[in-house]
Amino acid sequence: RLFPVSAGGSIRQLGREYTTKEGYLLPKRAIAFFPFMNMSRNTNIFENADSFNPSRWDNPTKEMNDAYMPFALGKQNCVG
């Protein structure tokens, strides 16, 4: 989505410690915020991420499917 339904994102408290690919440490119980706009426009995942291109979904990669959350994840996150 070029323009997600929500301007926000998903906020979670981490259940365990994480180290990112870049080497940053995210401690257990830290609050993590994942903006939907950033996920859907990640140029490492989507070619021409700021362009409307429905055909990109003809053969999506696993990374594309993982980054696509138009209404969040889980039964209690949908705006509908």
C-alpha positions as CSV (number, residue, x, y, z in Angstrom):
1,R,0.0,0.0,0.0
2,L,1.3,3.4,-0.9
3,F,-0.9,4.9,1.8
4,P,-1.7,2.6,4.8
5,V,-5.1,2.8,6.5
6,S,-3.4,3.9,9.7
7,A,-0.7,6.5,10.0
8,G,0.6,4.5,13.0
9,G,2.0,1.0,13.1
10,S,2.4,-1.9,15.4
11,I,3.7,-1.4,19.0
12,R,5.0,-4.4,20.9
13,Q,7.0,-5.2,24.0
14,L,9.8,-7.6,23.1
15,G,9.6,-11.0,24.8
16,R,13.3,-11.7,24.3
17,E,16.5,-9.9,23.5
18,Y,17.2,-9.3,19.7
19,T,20.3,-8.3,17.8
20,T,19.6,-6.7,14.4
21,K,21.5,-7.4,11.2
22,E,23.3,-4.1,11.8
23,G,24.5,-5.2,15.3
24,Y,22.1,-3.1,17.4
25,L,20.9,-4.8,20.6
26,L,17.2,-4.6,21.4
27,P,16.8,-5.7,25.1
28,K,14.0,-7.9,26.4
29,R,11.0,-5.9,27.5
30,A,11.9,-2.9,25.2
31,I,9.0,-1.2,23.4
32,A,9.3,-1.7,19.6
33,F,7.4,0.4,17.1
34,F,7.0,-0.8,13.5
35,P,5.5,1.9,11.2
36,F,3.4,0.5,8.4
37,M,4.5,3.2,6.0
38,N,8.2,2.2,6.4
39,M,7.5,-1.5,6.0
40,S,5.5,-1.0,2.8
41,R,8.1,1.4,1.3
42,N,11.3,-0.5,2.2
43,T,13.6,-0.2,-0.9
44,N,15.5,-3.2,0.3
45,I,12.4,-5.3,-0.3
46,F,10.3,-3.5,-2.9
47,E,11.8,-2.3,-6.2
48,N,10.5,1.2,-6.9
49,A,8.8,1.2,-3.5
50,D,7.2,4.6,-3.9
51,S,5.5,3.6,-7.2
52,F,2.0,2.1,-7.7
53,N,2.8,-1.2,-9.3
54,P,0.1,-3.9,-8.7
55,S,2.0,-6.4,-10.9
56,R,4.8,-6.6,-8.3
57,W,2.4,-9.0,-6.5
58,D,2.2,-11.5,-9.4
59,N,5.1,-13.4,-7.9
60,P,5.9,-11.9,-4.5
61,T,9.0,-12.9,-2.5
62,K,8.8,-14.1,1.1
63,E,10.2,-10.8,2.2
64,M,7.4,-8.9,0.3
65,N,4.7,-11.0,2.0
66,D,6.3,-10.5,5.4
67,A,6.4,-6.7,5.0
68,Y,2.8,-6.5,3.8
69,M,0.5,-5.7,6.7
70,P,-2.3,-3.4,5.4
71,F,-4.4,-3.7,8.6
72,A,-1.8,-5.0,11.1
73,L,-1.6,-8.6,12.2
74,G,-3.9,-10.6,14.4
75,K,-7.6,-10.7,14.8
76,Q,-7.7,-7.7,17.2
77,N,-5.7,-5.3,15.0
78,C,-8.0,-4.9,12.0
79,V,-9.8,-1.5,11.7
80,G,-12.9,-3.3,10.4
